[in-house]
């Protein structure tokens, strides 16, 4: 599982800076990022504050949890782009999303049903063997 420091390194690579250049840009000591990465250490809240002040486009939720998009505007741009499409295309996109959701639900339900069936079989065997 990726840690905050790993996502930070991804962002640094995305913006095209070296770790040293990034450290300098946020006012951290030389070698801070590489040291944190090497030790799989947590980033201090003061450093995160400096990162967000220096790089306001960075999505803090993504940085800390890995959820969402790396950049704040990426998610907003996707929604804006969809809204600019024709109603027919929007409807087709909605249909595709609905189909994917249904597919995942069916897949999860089948998996759950299989687990329940296995538990029933085990319970029946246990009852049969103890009787």
Buried (B, 14 or more C-beta within 10 A) or exposed (E): EEBBBEBBBBBBEEBEBEBBEBBBBBEBEEEBBBBBBEEEEEBEEEBBEBBBEEBEEBBBEBBEEBEBBBBBEEBEEEEEEEEEEEEEEEEEEEEEEEEEEEEEEEEEEEEEEEEEEEEEEEEEEEEEEEE
